[in-house]
Amino acid sequence: MKKLTKLTLAALLVCSVAAPAFARKATVKIINQSKWEIHHLFLSSTEEETWGPDQLEDEILTKGQSLTLTKIPCDLYDIKVVDEDGDECVIEQVDLCGDDSYWKITDKDLLECEGYQ
């Protein structure tokens, strides 16, 4: 019985040390460097089929403004932005992980989404 208790304690200790590695969270600063207002911003894990909630809610991200998202589970994400004209742009497989991650929305990104190059 004593052996089983020590084994169980050892297993719990290993699990408690390993758990934080799987639960890593990211803080991501999203910066609008485009000339268009961003009215909606959605995230979805690349493995998911649906979009999460609008990260901007009722806010608008104008040129030069930024939004900081915290406690985002580390993963590869697809990001959908919708500009002032209703144009949608999806950028796929953005790695959002780490404490000092940032992602810039540029004119080039938005124009390439619309087929302009």
Jmol script that loads the backbone (N, CA, C; Angstrom):
load data "model"
ATOM      1  N   MET A   1       0.831  -1.201   0.000  1.00  0.00           N
ATOM      2  CA  MET A   1       0.000   0.000   0.000  1.00  0.00           C
ATOM      3  C   MET A   1       0.869   1.256   0.000  1.00  0.00           C
ATOM      4  N   LYS A   2       1.945   1.247   0.774  1.00  0.00           N
ATOM      5  CA  LYS A   2       2.828   2.400   0.842  1.00  0.00           C
ATOM      6  C   LYS A   2       3.470   2.672  -0.516  1.00  0.00           C
ATOM      7  N   LYS A   3       3.825   1.600  -1.251  1.00  0.00           N
ATOM      8  CA  LYS A   3       4.411   1.745  -2.566  1.00  0.00           C
ATOM      9  C   LYS A   3       3.425   2.403  -3.526  1.00  0.00           C
ATOM     10  N   LEU A   4       2.177   1.991  -3.473  1.00  0.00           N
ATOM     11  CA  LEU A   4       1.146   2.550  -4.344  1.00  0.00           C
ATOM     12  C   LEU A   4       0.950   4.029  -4.062  1.00  0.00           C
ATOM     13  N   THR A   5       0.979   4.426  -2.808  1.00  0.00           N
ATOM     14  CA  THR A   5       0.811   5.824  -2.447  1.00  0.00           C
ATOM     15  C   THR A   5       1.966   6.661  -2.982  1.00  0.00           C
ATOM     16  N   LYS A   6       3.183   6.187  -2.859  1.00  0.00           N
ATOM     17  CA  LYS A   6       4.338   6.920  -3.380  1.00  0.00           C
ATOM     18  C   LYS A   6       4.275   7.021  -4.891  1.00  0.00           C
ATOM     19  N   LEU A   7       3.834   5.934  -5.547  1.00  0.00           N
ATOM     20  CA  LEU A   7       3.701   5.939  -7.000  1.00  0.00           C
ATOM     21  C   LEU A   7       2.628   6.932  -7.443  1.00  0.00           C
ATOM     22  N   THR A   8       1.511   6.954  -6.745  1.00  0.00           N
ATOM     23  CA  THR A   8       0.431   7.892  -7.053  1.00  0.00           C
ATOM     24  C   THR A   8       0.893   9.330  -6.849  1.00  0.00           C
ATOM     25  N   LEU A   9       1.599   9.595  -5.771  1.00  0.00           N
ATOM     26  CA  LEU A   9       2.118  10.925  -5.492  1.00  0.00           C
ATOM     27  C   LEU A   9       3.095  11.360  -6.572  1.00  0.00           C
ATOM     28  N   ALA A  10       3.954  10.440  -6.997  1.00  0.00           N
ATOM     29  CA  ALA A  10       4.914  10.754  -8.054  1.00  0.00           C
ATOM     30  C   ALA A  10       4.191  11.082  -9.360  1.00  0.00           C
ATOM     31  N   ALA A  11       3.156  10.315  -9.683  1.00  0.00           N
ATOM     32  CA  ALA A  11       2.391  10.559 -10.909  1.00  0.00           C
ATOM     33  C   ALA A  11       1.699  11.918 -10.864  1.00  0.00           C
ATOM     34  N   LEU A  12       1.131  12.264  -9.732  1.00  0.00           N
ATOM     35  CA  LEU A  12       0.474  13.572  -9.591  1.00  0.00           C
ATOM     36  C   LEU A  12       1.478  14.705  -9.728  1.00  0.00           C
ATOM     37  N   LEU A  13       2.651  14.526  -9.166  1.00  0.00           N
ATOM     38  CA  LEU A  13       3.690  15.557  -9.249  1.00  0.00           C
ATOM     39  C   LEU A  13       4.114  15.771 -10.697  1.00  0.00           C
ATOM     40  N   VAL A  14       4.299  14.686 -11.439  1.00  0.00           N
ATOM     41  CA  VAL A  14       4.673  14.796 -12.850  1.00  0.00           C
ATOM     42  C   VAL A  14       3.572  15.498 -13.634  1.00  0.00           C
ATOM     43  N   CYS A  15       2.336  15.142 -13.390  1.00  0.00           N
ATOM     44  CA  CYS A  15       1.211  15.777 -14.097  1.00  0.00           C
ATOM     45  C   CYS A  15       1.107  17.258 -13.771  1.00  0.00           C
ATOM     46  N   SER A  16       1.333  17.635 -12.537  1.00  0.00           N
ATOM     47  CA  SER A  16       1.211  19.048 -12.164  1.00  0.00           C
ATOM     48  C   SER A  16       2.331  19.877 -12.762  1.00  0.00           C
ATOM     49  N   VAL A  17       3.494  19.282 -12.981  1.00  0.00           N
ATOM     50  CA  VAL A  17       4.605  19.997 -13.608  1.00  0.00           C
ATOM     51  C   VAL A  17       4.370  20.099 -15.110  1.00  0.00           C
ATOM     52  N   ALA A  18       3.819  19.056 -15.726  1.00  0.00           N
ATOM     53  CA  ALA A  18       3.601  19.047 -17.169  1.00  0.00           C
ATOM     54  C   ALA A  18       2.400  19.890 -17.586  1.00  0.00           C
ATOM     55  N   ALA A  19       1.416  20.054 -16.752  1.00  0.00           N
ATOM     56  CA  ALA A  19       0.191  20.766 -17.110  1.00  0.00           C
ATOM     57  C   ALA A  19       0.421  22.189 -17.603  1.00  0.00           C
ATOM     58  N   PRO A  20       1.272  23.008 -16.955  1.00  0.00           N
ATOM     59  CA  PRO A  20       1.459  24.366 -17.455  1.00  0.00           C
ATOM     60  C   PRO A  20       2.002  24.422 -18.879  1.00  0.00           C
ATOM     61  N   ALA A  21       2.773  23.442 -19.295  1.00  0.00           N
ATOM     62  CA  ALA A  21       3.305  23.443 -20.658  1.00  0.00           C
ATOM     63  C   ALA A  21       2.175  23.319 -21.669  1.00  0.00           C
ATOM     64  N   PHE A  22       1.142  22.546 -21.343  1.00  0.00           N
ATOM     65  CA  PHE A  22       0.026  22.365 -22.254  1.00  0.00           C
ATOM     66  C   PHE A  22      -0.945  23.537 -22.190  1.00  0.00           C
ATOM     67  N   ALA A  23      -0.917  24.296 -21.129  1.00  0.00           N
ATOM     68  CA  ALA A  23      -1.876  25.370 -20.934  1.00  0.00           C
ATOM     69  C   ALA A  23      -1.280  26.744 -21.239  1.00  0.00           C
ATOM     70  N   ARG A  24      -0.245  26.801 -22.068  1.00  0.00           N
ATOM     71  CA  ARG A  24       0.389  28.083 -22.371  1.00  0.00           C
ATOM     72  C   ARG A  24      -0.617  29.039 -22.995  1.00  0.00           C
ATOM     73  N   LYS A  25      -0.529  30.278 -22.593  1.00  0.00           N
ATOM     74  CA  LYS A  25      -1.424  31.320 -23.097  1.00  0.00           C
ATOM     75  C   LYS A  25      -0.583  32.397 -23.757  1.00  0.00           C
ATOM     76  N   ALA A  26      -1.164  33.081 -24.699  1.00  0.00           N
ATOM     77  CA  ALA A  26      -0.467  34.125 -25.426  1.00  0.00           C
ATOM     78  C   ALA A  26      -1.122  35.480 -25.180  1.00  0.00           C
ATOM     79  N   THR A  27      -0.301  36.503 -25.265  1.00  0.00           N
ATOM     80  CA  THR A  27      -0.766  37.879 -25.315  1.00  0.00           C
ATOM     81  C   THR A  27      -0.369  38.403 -26.684  1.00  0.00           C
ATOM     82  N   VAL A  28      -1.342  38.871 -27.432  1.00  0.00           N
ATOM     83  CA  VAL A  28      -1.101  39.276 -28.807  1.00  0.00           C
ATOM     84  C   VAL A  28      -1.603  40.691 -29.019  1.00  0.00           C
ATOM     85  N   LYS A  29      -0.729  41.528 -29.543  1.00  0.00           N
ATOM     86  CA  LYS A  29      -1.114  42.902 -29.878  1.00  0.00           C
ATOM     87  C   LYS A  29      -1.370  42.954 -31.381  1.00  0.00           C
ATOM     88  N   ILE A  30      -2.570  43.380 -31.754  1.00  0.00           N
ATOM     89  CA  ILE A  30      -2.949  43.503 -33.161  1.00  0.00           C
ATOM     90  C   ILE A  30      -2.959  44.985 -33.499  1.00  0.00           C
ATOM     91  N   ILE A  31      -2.172  45.350 -34.509  1.00  0.00           N
ATOM     92  CA  ILE A  31      -1.975  46.757 -34.867  1.00  0.00           C
ATOM     93  C   ILE A  31      -2.525  46.996 -36.272  1.00  0.00           C
ATOM     94  N   ASN A  32      -3.420  47.973 -36.394  1.00  0.00           N
ATOM     95  CA  ASN A  32      -3.950  48.317 -37.706  1.00  0.00           C
ATOM     96  C   ASN A  32      -3.037  49.350 -38.357  1.00  0.00           C
ATOM     97  N   GLN A  33      -2.222  48.894 -39.295  1.00  0.00           N
ATOM     98  CA  GLN A  33      -1.358  49.808 -40.038  1.00  0.00           C
ATOM     99  C   GLN A  33      -1.893  50.050 -41.451  1.00  0.00           C
ATOM    100  N   SER A  34      -3.129  49.655 -41.683  1.00  0.00           N
ATOM    101  CA  SER A  34      -3.732  49.888 -42.996  1.00  0.00           C
ATOM    102  C   SER A  34      -4.450  51.232 -42.995  1.00  0.00           C
ATOM    103  N   LYS A  35      -4.848  51.663 -44.179  1.00  0.00           N
ATOM    104  CA  LYS A  35      -5.576  52.931 -44.269  1.00  0.00           C
ATOM    105  C   LYS A  35      -7.074  52.751 -44.071  1.00  0.00           C
ATOM    106  N   TRP A  36      -7.502  51.487 -43.858  1.00  0.00           N
ATOM    107  CA  TRP A  36      -8.921  51.207 -43.668  1.00  0.00           C
ATOM    108  C   TRP A  36      -9.241  50.937 -42.207  1.00  0.00           C
ATOM    109  N   GLU A  37     -10.455  51.309 -41.821  1.00  0.00           N
ATOM    110  CA  GLU A  37     -10.932  50.961 -40.481  1.00  0.00           C
ATOM    111  C   GLU A  37     -11.265  49.479 -40.461  1.00  0.00           C
ATOM    112  N   ILE A  38     -10.961  48.824 -39.360  1.00  0.00           N
ATOM    113  CA  ILE A  38     -11.317  47.421 -39.181  1.00  0.00           C
ATOM    114  C   ILE A  38     -12.517  47.398 -38.249  1.00  0.00           C
ATOM    115  N   HIS A  39     -13.619  46.831 -38.734  1.00  0.00           N
ATOM    116  CA  HIS A  39     -14.869  46.817 -37.968  1.00  0.00           C
ATOM    117  C   HIS A  39     -15.116  45.500 -37.234  1.00  0.00           C
ATOM    118  N   HIS A  40     -14.526  44.416 -37.731  1.00  0.00           N
ATOM    119  CA  HIS A  40     -14.702  43.111 -37.091  1.00  0.00           C
ATOM    120  C   HIS A  40     -13.396  42.331 -37.177  1.00  0.00           C
ATOM    121  N   LEU A  41     -13.134  41.535 -36.147  1.00  0.00           N
ATOM    122  CA  LEU A  41     -11.943  40.691 -36.123  1.00  0.00           C
ATOM    123  C   LEU A  41     -12.306  39.381 -35.428  1.00  0.00           C
ATOM    124  N   PHE A  42     -12.160  38.295 -36.159  1.00  0.00           N
ATOM    125  CA  PHE A  42     -12.531  36.979 -35.638  1.00  0.00           C
ATOM    126  C   PHE A  42     -11.323  36.056 -35.634  1.00  0.00           C
ATOM    127  N   LEU A  43     -11.241  35.189 -34.647  1.00  0.00           N
ATOM    128  CA  LEU A  43     -10.196  34.175 -34.561  1.00  0.00           C
ATOM    129  C   LEU A  43     -10.838  32.799 -34.615  1.00  0.00           C
ATOM    130  N   SER A  44     -10.096  31.855 -35.186  1.00  0.00           N
ATOM    131  CA  SER A  44     -10.519  30.464 -35.174  1.00  0.00           C
ATOM    132  C   SER A  44      -9.263  29.611 -35.233  1.00  0.00           C
ATOM    133  N   SER A  45      -9.178  28.629 -34.378  1.00  0.00           N
ATOM    134  CA  SER A  45      -8.094  27.668 -34.496  1.00  0.00           C
ATOM    135  C   SER A  45      -8.160  27.081 -35.897  1.00  0.00           C
ATOM    136  N   THR A  46      -7.011  26.863 -36.521  1.00  0.00           N
ATOM    137  CA  THR A  46      -7.022  26.347 -37.893  1.00  0.00           C
ATOM    138  C   THR A  46      -7.725  25.001 -37.989  1.00  0.00           C
ATOM    139  N   GLU A  47      -7.886  24.314 -36.871  1.00  0.00           N
ATOM    140  CA  GLU A  47      -8.555  23.017 -36.854  1.00  0.00           C
ATOM    141  C   GLU A  47     -10.072  23.138 -36.735  1.00  0.00           C
ATOM    142  N   GLU A  48     -10.576  24.313 -36.422  1.00  0.00           N
ATOM    143  CA  GLU A  48     -12.011  24.522 -36.228  1.00  0.00           C
ATOM    144  C   GLU A  48     -12.670  24.963 -37.531  1.00  0.00           C
ATOM    145  N   GLU A  49     -13.965  24.718 -37.622  1.00  0.00           N
ATOM    146  CA  GLU A  49     -14.742  25.094 -38.806  1.00  0.00           C
ATOM    147  C   GLU A  49     -15.525  26.390 -38.604  1.00  0.00           C
ATOM    148  N   THR A  50     -15.623  26.879 -37.371  1.00  0.00           N
ATOM    149  CA  THR A  50     -16.420  28.073 -37.097  1.00  0.00           C
ATOM    150  C   THR A  50     -15.539  29.169 -36.507  1.00  0.00           C
ATOM    151  N   TRP A  51     -16.011  30.398 -36.662  1.00  0.00           N
ATOM    152  CA  TRP A  51     -15.296  31.551 -36.122  1.00  0.00           C
ATOM    153  C   TRP A  51     -15.696  31.771 -34.679  1.00  0.00           C
ATOM    154  N   GLY A  52     -14.768  32.272 -33.892  1.00  0.00           N
ATOM    155  CA  GLY A  52     -15.073  32.662 -32.526  1.00  0.00           C
ATOM    156  C   GLY A  52     -15.793  34.001 -32.538  1.00  0.00           C
ATOM    157  N   PRO A  53     -16.017  34.576 -31.355  1.00  0.00           N
ATOM    158  CA  PRO A  53     -16.726  35.860 -31.276  1.00  0.00           C
ATOM    159  C   PRO A  53     -15.902  37.000 -31.866  1.00  0.00           C
ATOM    160  N   ASP A  54     -16.593  38.065 -32.219  1.00  0.00           N
ATOM    161  CA  ASP A  54     -15.937  39.269 -32.728  1.00  0.00           C
ATOM    162  C   ASP A  54     -15.093  39.872 -31.609  1.00  0.00           C
ATOM    163  N   GLN A  55     -13.791  39.918 -31.808  1.00  0.00           N
ATOM    164  CA  GLN A  55     -12.879  40.423 -30.776  1.00  0.00           C
ATOM    165  C   GLN A  55     -13.009  41.932 -30.581  1.00  0.00           C
ATOM    166  N   LEU A  56     -13.553  42.618 -31.568  1.00  0.00           N
ATOM    167  CA  LEU A  56     -13.730  44.070 -31.448  1.00  0.00           C
ATOM    168  C   LEU A  56     -15.054  44.441 -30.803  1.00  0.00           C
ATOM    169  N   GLU A  57     -15.983  43.503 -30.750  1.00  0.00           N
ATOM    170  CA  GLU A  57     -17.330  43.756 -30.238  1.00  0.00           C
ATOM    171  C   GLU A  57     -17.913  44.969 -30.939  1.00  0.00           C
ATOM    172  N   ASP A  58     -18.139  46.076 -30.249  1.00  0.00           N
ATOM    173  CA  ASP A  58     -18.725  47.273 -30.864  1.00  0.00           C
ATOM    174  C   ASP A  58     -17.673  48.331 -31.191  1.00  0.00           C
ATOM    175  N   GLU A  59     -16.403  48.002 -31.034  1.00  0.00           N
ATOM    176  CA  GLU A  59     -15.319  48.956 -31.270  1.00  0.00           C
ATOM    177  C   GLU A  59     -14.892  48.929 -32.738  1.00  0.00           C
ATOM    178  N   ILE A  60     -14.161  49.956 -33.144  1.00  0.00           N
ATOM    179  CA  ILE A  60     -13.581  50.046 -34.484  1.00  0.00           C
ATOM    180  C   ILE A  60     -12.089  50.282 -34.306  1.00  0.00           C
ATOM    181  N   LEU A  61     -11.290  49.543 -35.074  1.00  0.00           N
ATOM    182  CA  LEU A  61      -9.837  49.688 -35.022  1.00  0.00           C
ATOM    183  C   LEU A  61      -9.415  50.586 -36.183  1.00  0.00           C
ATOM    184  N   THR A  62      -9.174  51.861 -35.893  1.00  0.00           N
ATOM    185  CA  THR A  62      -8.805  52.816 -36.941  1.00  0.00           C
ATOM    186  C   THR A  62      -7.303  52.744 -37.196  1.00  0.00           C
ATOM    187  N   LYS A  63      -6.859  53.439 -38.239  1.00  0.00           N
ATOM    188  CA  LYS A  63      -5.442  53.446 -38.606  1.00  0.00           C
ATOM    189  C   LYS A  63      -4.586  53.862 -37.404  1.00  0.00           C
ATOM    190  N   GLY A  64      -3.581  53.045 -37.112  1.00  0.00           N
ATOM    191  CA  GLY A  64      -2.666  53.342 -36.020  1.00  0.00           C
ATOM    192  C   GLY A  64      -3.098  52.805 -34.669  1.00  0.00           C
ATOM    193  N   GLN A  65      -4.344  52.389 -34.540  1.00  0.00           N
ATOM    194  CA  GLN A  65      -4.808  51.850 -33.263  1.00  0.00           C
ATOM    195  C   GLN A  65      -4.429  50.383 -33.131  1.00  0.00           C
ATOM    196  N   SER A  66      -4.430  49.934 -31.881  1.00  0.00           N
ATOM    197  CA  SER A  66      -4.118  48.535 -31.637  1.00  0.00           C
ATOM    198  C   SER A  66      -5.087  47.947 -30.621  1.00  0.00           C
ATOM    199  N   LEU A  67      -5.110  46.648 -30.593  1.00  0.00           N
ATOM    200  CA  LEU A  67      -5.942  45.879 -29.679  1.00  0.00           C
ATOM    201  C   LEU A  67      -5.056  44.790 -29.103  1.00  0.00           C
ATOM    202  N   THR A  68      -5.082  44.618 -27.794  1.00  0.00           N
ATOM    203  CA  THR A  68      -4.296  43.565 -27.168  1.00  0.00           C
ATOM    204  C   THR A  68      -5.227  42.480 -26.657  1.00  0.00           C
ATOM    205  N   LEU A  69      -5.007  41.275 -27.146  1.00  0.00           N
ATOM    206  CA  LEU A  69      -5.770  40.110 -26.708  1.00  0.00           C
ATOM    207  C   LEU A  69      -4.909  39.337 -25.717  1.00  0.00           C
ATOM    208  N   THR A  70      -5.504  38.954 -24.604  1.00  0.00           N
ATOM    209  CA  THR A  70      -4.747  38.231 -23.590  1.00  0.00           C
ATOM    210  C   THR A  70      -5.354  36.853 -23.348  1.00  0.00           C
ATOM    211  N   LYS A  71      -4.540  35.998 -22.800  1.00  0.00           N
ATOM    212  CA  LYS A  71      -4.952  34.638 -22.418  1.00  0.00           C
ATOM    213  C   LYS A  71      -5.501  33.842 -23.600  1.00  0.00           C
ATOM    214  N   ILE A  72      -4.890  34.024 -24.769  1.00  0.00           N
ATOM    215  CA  ILE A  72      -5.253  33.254 -25.948  1.00  0.00           C
ATOM    216  C   ILE A  72      -4.477  31.935 -25.891  1.00  0.00           C
ATOM    217  N   PRO A  73      -5.156  30.801 -25.958  1.00  0.00           N
ATOM    218  CA  PRO A  73      -4.422  29.531 -25.960  1.00  0.00           C
ATOM    219  C   PRO A  73      -3.454  29.475 -27.146  1.00  0.00           C
ATOM    220  N   CYS A  74      -2.221  29.087 -26.900  1.00  0.00           N
ATOM    221  CA  CYS A  74      -1.228  28.978 -27.969  1.00  0.00           C
ATOM    222  C   CYS A  74      -1.716  27.998 -29.020  1.00  0.00           C
ATOM    223  N   ASP A  75      -1.695  28.444 -30.278  1.00  0.00           N
ATOM    224  CA  ASP A  75      -2.168  27.601 -31.370  1.00  0.00           C
ATOM    225  C   ASP A  75      -1.917  28.326 -32.685  1.00  0.00           C
ATOM    226  N   LEU A  76      -2.180  27.642 -33.784  1.00  0.00           N
ATOM    227  CA  LEU A  76      -2.232  28.274 -35.091  1.00  0.00           C
ATOM    228  C   LEU A  76      -3.663  28.726 -35.319  1.00  0.00           C
ATOM    229  N   TYR A  77      -3.831  29.972 -35.745  1.00  0.00           N
ATOM    230  CA  TYR A  77      -5.165  30.533 -35.923  1.00  0.00           C
ATOM    231  C   TYR A  77      -5.352  31.050 -37.337  1.00  0.00           C
ATOM    232  N   ASP A  78      -6.595  30.999 -37.786  1.00  0.00           N
ATOM    233  CA  ASP A  78      -7.018  31.756 -38.951  1.00  0.00           C
ATOM    234  C   ASP A  78      -7.632  33.030 -38.387  1.00  0.00           C
ATOM    235  N   ILE A  79      -7.346  34.150 -39.038  1.00  0.00           N
ATOM    236  CA  ILE A  79      -7.842  35.443 -38.568  1.00  0.00           C
ATOM    237  C   ILE A  79      -8.642  36.079 -39.694  1.00  0.00           C
ATOM    238  N   LYS A  80      -9.869  36.478 -39.380  1.00  0.00           N
ATOM    239  CA  LYS A  80     -10.713  37.158 -40.374  1.00  0.00           C
ATOM    240  C   LYS A  80     -10.936  38.583 -39.914  1.00  0.00           C
ATOM    241  N   VAL A  81     -10.611  39.521 -40.806  1.00  0.00           N
ATOM    242  CA  VAL A  81     -10.894  40.927 -40.533  1.00  0.00           C
ATOM    243  C   VAL A  81     -11.905  41.417 -41.569  1.00  0.00           C
ATOM    244  N   VAL A  82     -12.761  42.311 -41.125  1.00  0.00           N
ATOM    245  CA  VAL A  82     -13.760  42.918 -42.014  1.00  0.00           C
ATOM    246  C   VAL A  82     -13.558  44.423 -41.930  1.00  0.00           C
ATOM    247  N   ASP A  83     -13.309  45.048 -43.085  1.00  0.00           N
ATOM    248  CA  ASP A  83     -13.022  46.478 -43.071  1.00  0.00           C
ATOM    249  C   ASP A  83     -14.291  47.313 -43.190  1.00  0.00           C
ATOM    250  N   GLU A  84     -14.106  48.612 -43.286  1.00  0.00           N
ATOM    251  CA  GLU A  84     -15.217  49.572 -43.303  1.00  0.00           C
ATOM    252  C   GLU A  84     -16.156  49.385 -44.489  1.00  0.00           C
ATOM    253  N   ASP A  85     -15.650  48.805 -45.592  1.00  0.00           N
ATOM    254  CA  ASP A  85     -16.470  48.568 -46.778  1.00  0.00           C
ATOM    255  C   ASP A  85     -17.162  47.211 -46.750  1.00  0.00           C
ATOM    256  N   GLY A  86     -16.911  46.428 -45.695  1.00  0.00           N
ATOM    257  CA  GLY A  86     -17.478  45.094 -45.606  1.00  0.00           C
ATOM    258  C   GLY A  86     -16.619  44.035 -46.284  1.00  0.00           C
ATOM    259  N   ASP A  87     -15.446  44.447 -46.798  1.00  0.00           N
ATOM    260  CA  ASP A  87     -14.535  43.482 -47.412  1.00  0.00           C
ATOM    261  C   ASP A  87     -13.959  42.586 -46.335  1.00  0.00           C
ATOM    262  N   GLU A  88     -13.972  41.270 -46.602  1.00  0.00           N
ATOM    263  CA  GLU A  88     -13.441  40.296 -45.651  1.00  0.00           C
ATOM    264  C   GLU A  88     -12.080  39.807 -46.108  1.00  0.00           C
ATOM    265  N   CYS A  89     -11.210  39.629 -45.162  1.00  0.00           N
ATOM    266  CA  CYS A  89      -9.875  39.124 -45.441  1.00  0.00           C
ATOM    267  C   CYS A  89      -9.566  38.042 -44.413  1.00  0.00           C
ATOM    268  N   VAL A  90      -9.166  36.868 -44.889  1.00  0.00           N
ATOM    269  CA  VAL A  90      -8.804  35.777 -43.995  1.00  0.00           C
ATOM    270  C   VAL A  90      -7.320  35.485 -44.177  1.00  0.00           C
ATOM    271  N   ILE A  91      -6.593  35.583 -43.107  1.00  0.00           N
ATOM    272  CA  ILE A  91      -5.177  35.224 -43.093  1.00  0.00           C
ATOM    273  C   ILE A  91      -5.088  33.901 -42.347  1.00  0.00           C
ATOM    274  N   GLU A  92      -4.517  32.907 -42.998  1.00  0.00           N
ATOM    275  CA  GLU A  92      -4.519  31.561 -42.438  1.00  0.00           C
ATOM    276  C   GLU A  92      -3.210  31.233 -41.723  1.00  0.00           C
ATOM    277  N   GLN A  93      -3.327  30.378 -40.747  1.00  0.00           N
ATOM    278  CA  GLN A  93      -2.227  29.789 -40.008  1.00  0.00           C
ATOM    279  C   GLN A  93      -1.255  30.806 -39.417  1.00  0.00           C
ATOM    280  N   VAL A  94      -1.814  31.731 -38.652  1.00  0.00           N
ATOM    281  CA  VAL A  94      -1.004  32.703 -37.923  1.00  0.00           C
ATOM    282  C   VAL A  94      -0.666  32.081 -36.566  1.00  0.00           C
ATOM    283  N   ASP A  95       0.609  32.015 -36.252  1.00  0.00           N
ATOM    284  CA  ASP A  95       1.059  31.417 -34.996  1.00  0.00           C
ATOM    285  C   ASP A  95       0.916  32.458 -33.884  1.00  0.00           C
ATOM    286  N   LEU A  96      -0.070  32.262 -33.029  1.00  0.00           N
ATOM    287  CA  LEU A  96      -0.276  33.166 -31.907  1.00  0.00           C
ATOM    288  C   LEU A  96       0.172  32.452 -30.637  1.00  0.00           C
ATOM    289  N   CYS A  97       1.385  32.725 -30.248  1.00  0.00           N
ATOM    290  CA  CYS A  97       1.906  32.120 -29.039  1.00  0.00           C
ATOM    291  C   CYS A  97       3.092  32.952 -28.554  1.00  0.00           C
ATOM    292  N   GLY A  98       3.177  33.111 -27.254  1.00  0.00           N
ATOM    293  CA  GLY A  98       4.274  33.866 -26.678  1.00  0.00           C
ATOM    294  C   GLY A  98       3.765  35.092 -25.960  1.00  0.00           C
ATOM    295  N   ASP A  99       4.618  35.652 -25.157  1.00  0.00           N
ATOM    296  CA  ASP A  99       4.222  36.794 -24.343  1.00  0.00           C
ATOM    297  C   ASP A  99       4.273  38.112 -25.089  1.00  0.00           C
ATOM    298  N   ASP A 100       5.089  38.202 -26.119  1.00  0.00           N
ATOM    299  CA  ASP A 100       5.258  39.476 -26.809  1.00  0.00           C
ATOM    300  C   ASP A 100       4.944  39.364 -28.289  1.00  0.00           C
ATOM    301  N   SER A 101       3.926  38.584 -28.636  1.00  0.00           N
ATOM    302  CA  SER A 101       3.558  38.430 -30.041  1.00  0.00           C
ATOM    303  C   SER A 101       2.796  39.662 -30.509  1.00  0.00           C
ATOM    304  N   TYR A 102       2.966  39.981 -31.771  1.00  0.00           N
ATOM    305  CA  TYR A 102       2.166  41.045 -32.361  1.00  0.00           C
ATOM    306  C   TYR A 102       1.889  40.685 -33.812  1.00  0.00           C
ATOM    307  N   TRP A 103       0.810  41.246 -34.337  1.00  0.00           N
ATOM    308  CA  TRP A 103       0.425  41.021 -35.709  1.00  0.00           C
ATOM    309  C   TRP A 103      -0.039  42.348 -36.278  1.00  0.00           C
ATOM    310  N   LYS A 104       0.536  42.722 -37.423  1.00  0.00           N
ATOM    311  CA  LYS A 104       0.201  43.989 -38.065  1.00  0.00           C
ATOM    312  C   LYS A 104      -0.712  43.743 -39.254  1.00  0.00           C
ATOM    313  N   ILE A 105      -1.789  44.521 -39.321  1.00  0.00           N
ATOM    314  CA  ILE A 105      -2.688  44.500 -40.479  1.00  0.00           C
ATOM    315  C   ILE A 105      -2.208  45.625 -41.389  1.00  0.00           C
ATOM    316  N   THR A 106      -1.778  45.281 -42.591  1.00  0.00           N
ATOM    317  CA  THR A 106      -1.245  46.286 -43.508  1.00  0.00           C
ATOM    318  C   THR A 106      -2.120  46.407 -44.750  1.00  0.00           C
ATOM    319  N   ASP A 107      -1.910  47.493 -45.502  1.00  0.00           N
ATOM    320  CA  ASP A 107      -2.613  47.661 -46.781  1.00  0.00           C
ATOM    321  C   ASP A 107      -2.317  46.471 -47.687  1.00  0.00           C
ATOM    322  N   LYS A 108      -1.069  46.042 -47.723  1.00  0.00           N
ATOM    323  CA  LYS A 108      -0.657  44.922 -48.575  1.00  0.00           C
ATOM    324  C   LYS A 108      -1.442  43.658 -48.228  1.00  0.00           C
ATOM    325  N   ASP A 109      -1.569  43.355 -46.919  1.00  0.00           N
ATOM    326  CA  ASP A 109      -2.331  42.175 -46.491  1.00  0.00           C
ATOM    327  C   ASP A 109      -3.762  42.234 -47.013  1.00  0.00           C
ATOM    328  N   LEU A 110      -4.407  43.369 -46.808  1.00  0.00           N
ATOM    329  CA  LEU A 110      -5.815  43.504 -47.188  1.00  0.00           C
ATOM    330  C   LEU A 110      -6.002  43.478 -48.704  1.00  0.00           C
ATOM    331  N   LEU A 111      -5.107  44.132 -49.432  1.00  0.00           N
ATOM    332  CA  LEU A 111      -5.223  44.138 -50.895  1.00  0.00           C
ATOM    333  C   LEU A 111      -4.956  42.756 -51.488  1.00  0.00           C
ATOM    334  N   GLU A 112      -4.004  42.029 -50.937  1.00  0.00           N
ATOM    335  CA  GLU A 112      -3.729  40.680 -51.419  1.00  0.00           C
ATOM    336  C   GLU A 112      -4.937  39.762 -51.181  1.00  0.00           C
ATOM    337  N   CYS A 113      -5.642  39.965 -50.085  1.00  0.00           N
ATOM    338  CA  CYS A 113      -6.845  39.162 -49.806  1.00  0.00           C
ATOM    339  C   CYS A 113      -7.919  39.413 -50.863  1.00  0.00           C
ATOM    340  N   GLU A 114      -7.968  40.629 -51.354  1.00  0.00           N
ATOM    341  CA  GLU A 114      -8.987  40.983 -52.335  1.00  0.00           C
ATOM    342  C   GLU A 114      -8.549  40.667 -53.762  1.00  0.00           C
ATOM    343  N   GLY A 115      -7.347  40.094 -53.913  1.00  0.00           N
ATOM    344  CA  GLY A 115      -6.877  39.709 -55.228  1.00  0.00           C
ATOM    345  C   GLY A 115      -6.024  40.739 -55.913  1.00  0.00           C
ATOM    346  N   TYR A 116      -5.739  41.856 -55.265  1.00  0.00           N
ATOM    347  CA  TYR A 116      -4.852  42.875 -55.830  1.00  0.00           C
ATOM    348  C   TYR A 116      -3.424  42.562 -55.394  1.00  0.00           C
ATOM    349  N   GLN A 117      -2.474  42.736 -56.303  1.00  0.00           N
ATOM    350  CA  GLN A 117      -1.088  42.447 -55.901  1.00  0.00           C
ATOM    351  C   GLN A 117      -0.131  43.465 -56.382  1.00  0.00           C
TER     352      GLN A 117
END
end "model"
wireframe off; spacefill off
backbone 0.3
color backbone group
